[in-house]
Amino acid sequence: MSSERQNHRMPGQQQGFTLLELLIASIVFAIMAIMAYGGLQNILTNHEIVEASLKRLRQVQQAVTIINRDFSQIVNRPIRDGYGNLQANLKSDEATDELVEFTRGGRPNPAGLLRSSLQRVAYRTEDNKLIRSYWKDLDRVPEAEPLEKTLLDKVDKVTIRYLDDNANWQDQWPPVNTQVDNTLSNYPTPVAIEVVIKLDDWGEIRRLYSFQ
């Protein structure tokens, strides 16, 4: 008799989850999943921000390195353009699209080719970008086109000034009303050049190059 009663109670002793308990567990699981997804999304977003910042930092560092290399190695070597006209080693005026054009030394030659170590380069801004141009040969043939590379984007403004012998800053070179003959024998050389690059996200980058 007691055995029958015991067997009769056994099914009642097996307890499971009620519908309410399942519902609560589902809600808790959903909240935890949302929190985990939000945390993961924040991590991914922060990762993208850090990657973009590092990429921008590398771009700015590389651009400044190239600019330093170019401006610190300006040499007194005039060239002839595609029309055979003599051009000064350094020129900057409002008549051209370039901010500045000059001859620089120290051109890398890792392959040991039979070519000059000098190079003609120019800088200009276009569509909020700082663009560097260079020519394969110093003295150009007709219709010679330069090779171009964008050094920086998000460029708000680029200003280049030239310090003359009287310690006055000039916005172009040679200064206005400077008399230069056709042989460029009396072409003046600036005492120093100041380059100021204003970026939308980084502010101002200022560099000064002395030649005396």
C-alpha positions as CSV (number, residue, x, y, z in Angstrom):
1,M,0.0,0.0,0.0
2,S,2.7,2.4,0.9
3,S,4.6,1.3,-2.2
4,E,1.6,2.2,-4.3
5,R,1.4,5.6,-2.7
6,Q,5.0,6.2,-3.3
7,N,4.7,5.3,-6.9
8,H,1.7,7.6,-7.2
9,R,3.7,10.6,-5.9
10,M,6.8,10.1,-8.2
11,P,5.3,11.9,-11.2
12,G,4.5,14.9,-9.1
13,Q,8.0,15.1,-7.8
14,Q,9.5,15.8,-11.3
15,Q,9.5,19.6,-11.5
16,G,10.2,21.6,-14.7
17,F,10.2,25.3,-15.8
18,T,7.0,27.2,-15.9
19,L,6.0,29.4,-18.8
20,L,6.6,32.5,-16.6
21,E,10.1,31.3,-15.7
22,L,11.0,30.6,-19.4
23,L,9.7,34.1,-20.3
24,I,11.8,35.7,-17.6
25,A,14.9,33.7,-18.7
26,S,14.3,34.7,-22.3
27,I,14.1,38.4,-21.3
28,V,17.3,38.2,-19.2
29,F,19.1,36.5,-22.1
30,A,17.9,39.1,-24.6
31,I,19.1,41.9,-22.3
32,M,22.5,40.3,-21.9
33,A,22.8,39.8,-25.6
34,I,21.9,43.4,-26.3
35,M,24.5,44.6,-23.8
36,A,27.1,42.3,-25.2
37,Y,26.3,43.4,-28.8
38,G,26.5,47.1,-27.7
39,G,29.9,46.5,-26.1
40,L,31.2,44.8,-29.2
41,Q,29.9,47.5,-31.4
42,N,31.6,50.1,-29.2
43,I,34.9,48.1,-29.5
44,L,34.6,47.9,-33.3
45,T,33.8,51.6,-33.5
46,N,36.7,52.6,-31.3
47,H,38.9,50.3,-33.4
48,E,37.9,52.0,-36.6
49,I,38.5,55.5,-35.0
50,V,42.0,54.4,-33.9
51,E,42.8,52.9,-37.3
52,A,41.7,56.1,-39.0
53,S,43.8,58.3,-36.6
54,L,46.8,56.1,-37.2
55,K,46.4,56.3,-40.9
56,R,46.1,60.1,-40.8
57,L,49.2,60.3,-38.6
58,R,51.2,58.2,-41.0
59,Q,50.1,60.4,-43.9
60,V,51.0,63.6,-42.1
61,Q,54.4,62.2,-41.0
62,Q,55.2,61.0,-44.5
63,A,54.2,64.3,-46.1
64,V,56.3,66.4,-43.6
65,T,59.3,64.1,-44.2
66,I,59.0,64.7,-48.0
67,I,58.6,68.4,-47.6
68,N,61.6,68.7,-45.3
69,R,63.7,66.7,-47.7
70,D,62.7,68.9,-50.6
71,F,63.0,72.3,-49.1
72,S,66.2,71.6,-47.1
73,Q,68.0,70.5,-50.3
74,I,67.2,73.4,-52.7
75,V,70.2,74.1,-54.9
76,N,71.1,76.9,-57.3
77,R,70.6,75.1,-60.6
78,P,68.4,76.9,-63.2
79,I,66.6,74.7,-65.8
80,R,65.2,75.1,-69.3
81,D,61.5,74.5,-69.8
82,G,59.9,72.8,-72.8
83,Y,60.2,75.9,-74.9
84,G,63.9,76.3,-74.2
85,N,63.5,79.3,-71.9
86,L,65.7,79.6,-68.8
87,Q,63.9,79.2,-65.5
88,A,65.3,80.1,-62.1
89,N,66.3,77.5,-59.6
90,L,63.5,78.8,-57.3
91,K,60.4,80.7,-58.4
92,S,57.0,81.5,-56.8
93,D,54.5,84.0,-58.2
94,E,50.8,84.4,-58.8
95,A,51.1,83.9,-62.6
96,T,51.3,80.1,-62.2
97,D,49.1,77.4,-60.6
98,E,52.0,76.2,-58.5
99,L,52.7,77.5,-55.0
100,V,56.4,77.1,-55.7
101,E,58.8,75.4,-58.1
102,F,62.5,74.7,-57.5
103,T,65.5,72.4,-58.1
104,R,66.6,70.2,-55.2
105,G,69.5,67.9,-54.7
106,G,69.8,64.5,-53.0
107,R,67.6,62.6,-55.5
108,P,67.8,58.9,-54.5
109,N,69.4,56.6,-57.0
110,P,69.4,53.1,-55.4
111,A,69.9,51.3,-58.8
112,G,73.0,53.4,-59.6
113,L,71.6,54.7,-62.9
114,L,73.5,57.2,-65.0
115,R,71.3,60.2,-64.2
116,S,71.5,63.5,-62.2
117,S,71.1,63.6,-58.5
118,L,69.1,66.8,-59.0
119,Q,65.3,66.9,-59.4
120,R,62.8,69.6,-60.3
121,V,59.8,69.7,-58.1
122,A,56.7,71.8,-57.6
123,Y,53.9,72.1,-55.0
124,R,50.3,73.2,-55.5
125,T,46.9,72.9,-53.8
126,E,43.8,71.6,-55.5
127,D,40.4,70.4,-54.1
128,N,41.8,70.8,-50.5
129,K,44.8,68.6,-51.3
130,L,48.5,69.3,-51.3
131,I,50.0,67.9,-54.5
132,R,53.7,67.4,-55.2
133,S,54.9,67.3,-58.8
134,Y,58.3,66.3,-60.2
135,W,59.9,65.9,-63.6
136,K,62.1,63.1,-64.7
137,D,64.6,65.4,-66.4
138,L,65.8,68.8,-65.2
139,D,65.8,70.4,-68.7
140,R,62.5,69.5,-70.3
141,V,61.6,68.4,-73.7
142,P,58.5,69.9,-75.4
143,E,55.2,68.6,-73.8
144,A,57.0,67.0,-70.9
145,E,54.4,66.2,-68.2
146,P,55.3,66.0,-64.5
147,L,54.4,63.0,-62.3
148,E,52.1,63.9,-59.4
149,K,51.4,62.6,-55.9
150,T,48.9,63.8,-53.4
151,L,50.7,64.3,-50.1
152,L,47.9,65.5,-47.9
153,D,44.1,65.9,-48.0
154,K,41.9,68.0,-45.8
155,V,44.2,70.9,-46.5
156,D,42.6,74.3,-45.6
157,K,45.4,76.5,-46.7
158,V,49.2,76.5,-47.5
159,T,51.3,79.7,-47.1
160,I,54.9,80.0,-48.2
161,R,57.0,83.1,-47.4
162,Y,60.5,84.1,-48.3
163,L,62.9,86.1,-46.1
164,D,65.1,88.5,-48.1
165,D,68.4,90.0,-47.3
166,N,66.8,93.0,-45.6
167,A,65.0,90.6,-43.1
168,N,61.6,91.3,-44.8
169,W,59.1,88.5,-45.6
170,Q,58.0,88.3,-49.2
171,D,54.9,86.5,-50.5
172,Q,56.6,85.6,-53.8
173,W,60.1,85.0,-55.1
174,P,61.9,86.9,-56.5
175,P,60.3,89.9,-54.7
176,V,58.2,92.3,-56.7
177,N,60.2,94.8,-58.8
178,T,63.4,92.7,-58.6
179,Q,65.4,93.2,-61.8
180,V,66.7,89.8,-63.1
181,D,68.6,89.5,-66.4
182,N,68.0,86.8,-69.0
183,T,71.0,84.8,-67.7
184,L,69.7,84.8,-64.1
185,S,73.2,85.7,-63.0
186,N,71.8,88.3,-60.6
187,Y,69.0,86.1,-59.3
188,P,68.6,86.6,-55.6
189,T,68.6,83.8,-53.0
190,P,66.2,83.9,-50.0
191,V,67.7,83.8,-46.6
192,A,65.0,81.5,-45.4
193,I,61.7,79.9,-46.4
194,E,58.7,79.4,-44.1
195,V,56.0,76.8,-45.0
196,V,52.8,76.9,-43.1
197,I,50.2,74.1,-43.8
198,K,46.8,74.5,-42.1
199,L,44.8,71.2,-41.9
200,D,41.1,70.9,-41.1
201,D,41.8,68.3,-38.4
202,W,45.3,69.0,-37.2
203,G,45.6,72.7,-37.2
204,E,48.9,74.4,-38.4
205,I,52.1,72.7,-39.3
206,R,54.9,75.3,-39.6
207,R,58.4,74.6,-40.9
208,L,61.3,77.0,-41.4
209,Y,64.3,76.4,-43.7
210,S,67.4,78.5,-43.6
211,F,69.9,78.9,-46.5
212,Q,72.5,81.1,-44.9
